[in-house]
Amino acid sequence: MVYKDDNHDRTYIELENNWINNISHFGRLKFTKKTEVLPEHIHKNLFEFCYLPSGQVTFHVAGKSFNIKGGDVFIAFPNEIHSTGGTAMARIKLFWLGIDLSDNQNGFLGYSKDEGRQLLSYFSRIKNRHFRGNNNLGYLIDRIIDLYLSDYPLKKILIRNLITEFMIQISDLEVQGTENQISPIIMNSIFEIKQRIPEKISLQELARTSGLSPGYFKIRFKKEVGMPPGEYILKSKIERAEEFLREGHTVTETAFEFGFSSSQHFSTMFKTFRGMSPGKWLKNEIISSILSQ
């Protein structure tokens, strides 16, 4: 079954009748301005492997929050409730694959019993849920989806091979290490941004402080943080503005406190990152606070 949403550039494919053994679903999405909250959900007996080429999103699972940035892999293990915790996804690209890594009864992925056993043994090394990936993971899922939607007669064979390559790369990347550390240079820039949230901070200032050219600084910041510095600054302003709104300040007061040109500009940026206006967000916060008492 194929679900497509052209407005969000989303494709979700749910396989039926064991089209390929052990594979449940795969998909891709790209949000530019419009946003959406990922509600709590669960995949029975399935691993879900997610790769985020660009952007940043927070996943909530097992009572913990995981900040996923561009280039990261995130894994939801079988029967875990996971979501974005009510936070809207914005300006991200995301690929995912749902797979059962426990069943070799009919031959894992359609391989022979011996081959399936070898693959499952290899994949059983995966223990960490968050680590660095590479761009080839997104390319593989893209190819899988494009082939599935095509009329190519040998697509099933090719898709099985691509899924096998995807899983082998995931396993190898996980063994290489967990989440990549942000360099001291970029960490200093992040600290400066956090300290100067109400101010207008330029790319040139941050680059000069870091000792890098503006062009190279922007490339390096995006590679390590998962988004360009300008977007990170806006995101940080919105996060701090939420605290300010909770303290009882008006939308207009908040807008000017954090350097937005008007309350309308602030509301537009807030909606871009949170999927709703500041007023609606605050109303939801109040309701949630009352219900939790």
Sequence and secondary structure as in RCSB ss.txt:
>XXXX:A:sequence
MVYKDDNHDRTYIELENNWINNISHFGRLKFTKKTEVLPEHIHKNLFEFCYLPSGQVTFHVAGKSFNIKGGDVFI
AFPNEIHSTGGTAMARIKLFWLGIDLSDNQNGFLGYSKDEGRQLLSYFSRIKNRHFRGNNNLGYLIDRIIDLYLS
DYPLKKILIRNLITEFMIQISDLEVQGTENQISPIIMNSIFEIKQRIPEKISLQELARTSGLSPGYFKIRFKKEV
GMPPGEYILKSKIERAEEFLREGHTVTETAFEFGFSSSQHFSTMFKTFRGMSPGKWLKNEIISSILSQ
>XXXX:A:secstr
 EEEETTTTEEEEE  TTSSTTEEEEEEEEESS  EE   B  TT EEEEEEEESEEEEEETTEEEEEETTEEEE
E TT  EE TT EE SEEEEEEEE SS  TT GGG  HHHHHHHHHHHTT   SEEE  HHHHHHHHHHHHHHTS
  TTHHHHHHHHHHHHHHHHHHHHHH SS    HHHHHHHHHHHHTTTS   HHHHHHHHTS HHHHHHHHHHHH
SS HHHHHHHHHHHHHHHHHHTT  HHHHHHHTT S HHHHHHHHHHHHSS HHHHHHHHHHHHHHH 
